[in-house]
Amino acid sequence: MGRQALPKEYRRSFDVVTCSGNLGTNLMPASCFEHMLGALKAGGLAVFTVSQKHLNFETNFGMRYAEAI
């Protein structure tokens, strides 16, 4: 995820995907949300944590999470 493509055998395979502690300055890029959603079955849940400062357009450190969500 991130720099590597999601393997085809994992696409649309999961009911739930999670990401905790990996979203922040110089960690996972905003494109990780596309990978998370691509791994979900229809109606699946994506659960993640991200600091409020990384969702604020003025203090997001260029991570662009709010735009991706």
Secondary structure, 3 states (H helix, E strand, C coil): CCCCCCCHHHCCCEEEEEECCCCCCCCCCCCHHHHHHHHEEEEEEEEECCCHHHCCCCCCCCCCHHHHC
